[in-house]
């Protein structure tokens, strides 16, 4: 019976050396299975309490293994979704991107339609698929938003009212994420939260560069970021 004990401890040791959580749980289950015959035969009478606890631990790990395998199953994306992933969201895993995509809605805006109003709450984060939009601050045109760029990202990040208005220059298509649902997703998944903030930050930097601000002016960039002058 000592052979089962030594085998289990060797598997435990190896399990603590692996970095993949799936294989860690698989090895833990294997080690605990080896402990069951030891608990049954090592004493004059079977150690049923230890066997019961060990069986419970095995059941919990088996469920978690099933969930991990489910999470890692291949993700199938449509051609346009794959391009969107490759161009903008490649920092996310395919499964993370699929969850993000599931929250979005395809929308269309007619020419002249207002997508965002200055000094009003930002209720959605939008990403232009085709067409372009004009950004206006106090009625003054300050920028153009084109395909592959976000609308309302500063208001979404800061949870403040929009600092500028955005109007469709031509008919445009875009994806929209309800702000409340997206914030909940990011709260529930800290790793995705960090990645999305990085993606939105890169979008802001690109807009600043297009408006004539170079990396040589970090103080100006940070002032704009804090004040929310650029949506």
N, C-alpha and C positions, 0 to 999 in steps of 0.2 A: 504493500500500500504506500510505502514511502516513495516509490517510483512516481506515483500520481502527484504527490506533493511536490517533489523536485521538478517534475515536468511543468506543473502549473506555475511554480515560481520562475522557472526559466522563461516561460511564455510571458509572464508579467513583466519580467526584466526587458525582454525584447519589445514588448508593447510600449514601454515608457521611452524607448529610443526612436520610435517612428514619429513622424511629424504630421502624417495625414490622419485626420480624426476618424475617417471611415475604417482604415486599417487598425487604428488603435482600438476601436470598439470590437472589431472582429476578433482581434487577438485576446481582448479581455474576456469575450464570451468563451473562446477556446480554453483559456486558463481556468475559468470558473467551471466549465464542464469537467475538466480534469479533477477539480476539487470535490465534485459530488461523490465519486466512489470512495475517496479518502474519508470524507465525513461519514459515509455509510459503514465503513469497515474498520476505521482506526480505533474505535472504542468497543467496549463490551456490547454496548447497544448503539444502534444508529443515532447520530446527532441530528435529529429531525429539525430542530430549531435552526441550526446552521444551514442545513439543506434547504429549508424554506426560504431563508434570507438569500441564499445563493441563487435559488431558482427565480426569485423576484428580480434580483440584479440582472440575471440573464434575460428575463422577459423585457425589462426596460431597455437594455442594450439592443436586443433584437428589433424592437420597435424603432429605436433611433437609427439603426442600420438601414431599415426599410425606408425611413424618411430621407436619409442621406442619399440613398440610391435613387429615390424618386426625384430629389432636387438636382441630381447630376445627370438625369436622362437627357439625351440630345434635344436641342432646341431647333425647331424648324421655323425659318423666317421667310417671308415673301421677299421677292427681289428688291422692292423699294425699302423694305424694313432692313434688309441686309446692308444696303447702301447707307442707310441712315446710321446703322450700327458702326459700319466701317469708318464713316466720315466724321461722326460726332461722338458716339457713345462707346468707343472701343475700350475705354478705361473700365467699363463694366464687364462683368462676366455675361455670357449669353443668357443665362438664367435670370440674372439681375435685370438685364435689358428687357427680357420678356415680361417681367413683372411691371417694369416701368411703362412699357408699351401698353399693357393691359389697362392702365389707368387713363390713357390718352384717348382723345376723340378727334377724328378728322373733321375739319370745319372749312367753310368757304366764306370769304368776305368780298362783297361787291366794291367796285371803285368808289372811293369816298367814304366808305364805312369806317366808323371809329372803332378801333380795337382796344384802346386804352385811353382813359380820360385823366388829365392832369388833376391832382389833388383828390382823386377818388381811389377807393381800395382796389388792390390788384387781386382779382378773383381767380385768375388763371395765369399759368405760365404757357406762353405760346412759342412755337418754333415754325418759321415760315418754310413751306415746301416749294412754293412757286409764287412769282410775283414780287412786289416790293411795297414797303410802307414808308410813310414820312413821319419823322419825329419832330414835334413842335413844342417849344418851351415858351409859355406866355404868348402864344400866337406867332412865334418866330421859328422858322424852319432851322433845325440844327443838324439833322442827320437823316440818312436813309438806311432802312433795315432791309436786307436782301435774303434770298434763300440760304438756309443753313444757319441763320442767326435767330436769337431769341428775342421775344418781346416781354417786358415786365419782369426780367430777372432780378433787377435791383430791388424793386418793390417786394418781390417774393423772398429774396434773401434777408432783407431788413424788416419785413412785415410792416412796412410803412406805405402810405398812399403813394400813388404814382407821381413822380416829379415831372413828367412830360406826357403829352398826348401822342398817340400813334394812330395814323389814319392810312388806309389802303390807297396807294397811288394808282394801282390798277387792280383788276380782279385777282385775288390771291387765295391760295390754299395753305392751310397750316394745321399743325397738330396742337391740341390744347390739353393741358393737365390742370384739373381743378386744384387750386392752391391748398385747400384744406386736406384733400386726399393725398396729395403729394407730400405735404408736410408730415402727415401721419406715417406714410411709408418710410420717410427719412428718419423719423424718430424711432421707428421699430427696427431699422437696419442701419446702424451707425456707419458701417463700411460703405454702404451706398450713399449715405449722407455726405461723407468726405469726398467721394468720387464726383457726385453731382455738383457740389460746390466748386470743385476744381474745373469741371466742364463749363459752368456758368462764369467762373472767374476768367477762363481763357477767352470766352466770348466777349466779356467786357474789355479785356486788354486789346483784342482785335478791333473793337469799335473805337477805342481810344487812339489806336495807331492810325486807323483810317481817317480820324478827325485831326490828325497832325500832331499827336502827342507821342513822343518816342520814349524809349526806356531810359533816356537821359533825364527824364523829368518825373522821378518816382514820387516826389512830394505832390505834384499836381495830380497824378493818378490817384494817390491816396485821398487827397481832398475831395475829388469827385466821387470816389467810392463811398467815403463817409457821408457826404452830403446827399448822395443819391441824385446827382444832376444828370446822370446818363441812364436811360432805361434800355 
